Amino acid sequence: MIDELIEKRFSPYSFSDKEIAKEDLLKLFDAARKSPSSYNEQPWRFIVGTKANKETYNKIYDTLVEGNKEWADQASVLILTVAANEFSKNGKKNHHSEYDLGQSVAFLTLQATELDIYLHQMAGFSREKAKENFNIPNYFTPITVIALGFKNDEDKKPEKSRKLINELVFENSFRK
Ligand SMILES: Cc1cc2nc3c(=O)[nH]c(=O)nc-3n(C[C@H](O)[C@H](O)[C@H](O)COP(=O)(O)O)c2cc1C
């Protein structure tokens, strides 16, 4: 058996009205900041919009593609994730910043699951609009929007197919 938090997690399409307490939200970002990163650069940035601060929430929501707009407005919080493309020390390209951001979101996700908070990550948004709405400089790239909140009780984890371990893990030679 793998850890129950991993089994419990899924990406819901509906959320309850219940808001996330500020201290819980802070716990999620505390988990994110403890994630490892190349040269400890910590290249992740998060812009947070809550329904209590509709201005930022709307500016994030505005970037979503139509298909995501249909359900994402139920989420009590929207997060725009951003990766720093360059090392702050020397301006060189950081080839692992998106990897590091993704990993910090994985930490955040598991901490959220522990608090019964569910995330739905989205690639379906306009990076250009996100850069414009938040004046994000060129050496940062918006990577995802995340909808999060408590899920609806009726919303159950769907069965989804997963690749088998032997399709992903090889011992002797690489296979496509
Ligand atoms: C980087 C990333 C981008 C995604 N983009 C979208 C999206 O734009 N819209 C959507 O409905 N789901 C999106 N998803 C959710 C995936 O479809 C979902 O994680 C996948 O089907 C596995 O389902 P599960 O998370 O419930 O286990 C995205 C997930 C990730 C990690």
The ligand as a MOL file (V3000), in Angstrom:
LIG
                    3D

  0  0  0     0  0            999 V3000
M  V30 BEGIN CTAB
M  V30 COUNTS 31 33 0 0 0
M  V30 BEGIN ATOM
M  V30 1 C 0.1520 20.5950 -15.5450 0
M  V30 2 C -1.2940 20.1460 -15.5650 0
M  V30 3 C -2.1890 20.7750 -16.4170 0
M  V30 4 C -3.5430 20.4090 -16.4150 0
M  V30 5 N -4.4260 21.1330 -17.1890 0
M  V30 6 C -5.7520 20.9040 -17.0680 0
M  V30 7 C -6.7020 21.7800 -17.6920 0
M  V30 8 O -6.3540 22.7820 -18.3270 0
M  V30 9 N -8.0110 21.4820 -17.5370 0
M  V30 10 C -8.4560 20.3940 -16.8180 0
M  V30 11 O -9.6740 20.1820 -16.7300 0
M  V30 12 N -7.5780 19.5740 -16.1830 0
M  V30 13 C -6.2450 19.8020 -16.2810 0
M  V30 14 N -5.3420 19.0100 -15.5960 0
M  V30 15 C -5.8180 17.8810 -14.7680 0
M  V30 16 C -5.4550 16.5350 -15.3650 0
M  V30 17 O -6.3010 16.2530 -16.4700 0
M  V30 18 C -5.5500 15.4460 -14.2760 0
M  V30 19 O -4.5820 15.6870 -13.2830 0
M  V30 20 C -5.3280 14.0540 -14.8630 0
M  V30 21 O -6.3980 13.6950 -15.7310 0
M  V30 22 C -5.2460 12.9740 -13.7580 0
M  V30 23 O -6.4140 13.0170 -12.9690 0
M  V30 24 P -6.3590 13.2060 -11.3970 0
M  V30 25 O -5.5710 14.4610 -11.1110 0
M  V30 26 O -7.7940 13.3220 -10.9410 0
M  V30 27 O -5.6650 11.9920 -10.8300 0
M  V30 28 C -3.9890 19.3440 -15.5940 0
M  V30 29 C -3.0710 18.7140 -14.7460 0
M  V30 30 C -1.7500 19.0960 -14.7170 0
M  V30 31 C -0.8000 18.4320 -13.7480 0
M  V30 END ATOM
M  V30 BEGIN BOND
M  V30 1 1 1 2
M  V30 2 1 2 3
M  V30 3 2 2 30
M  V30 4 2 3 4
M  V30 5 1 4 5
M  V30 6 1 4 28
M  V30 7 2 5 6
M  V30 8 1 6 7
M  V30 9 1 6 13
M  V30 10 2 7 8
M  V30 11 1 7 9
M  V30 12 1 9 10
M  V30 13 2 10 11
M  V30 14 1 10 12
M  V30 15 2 12 13
M  V30 16 1 13 14
M  V30 17 1 14 15
M  V30 18 1 14 28
M  V30 19 1 15 16
M  V30 20 1 16 17
M  V30 21 1 16 18
M  V30 22 1 18 19
M  V30 23 1 18 20
M  V30 24 1 20 21
M  V30 25 1 20 22
M  V30 26 1 22 23
M  V30 27 1 23 24
M  V30 28 2 24 25
M  V30 29 1 24 26
M  V30 30 1 24 27
M  V30 31 2 28 29
M  V30 32 1 29 30
M  V30 33 1 30 31
M  V30 END BOND
M  V30 END CTAB
M  END
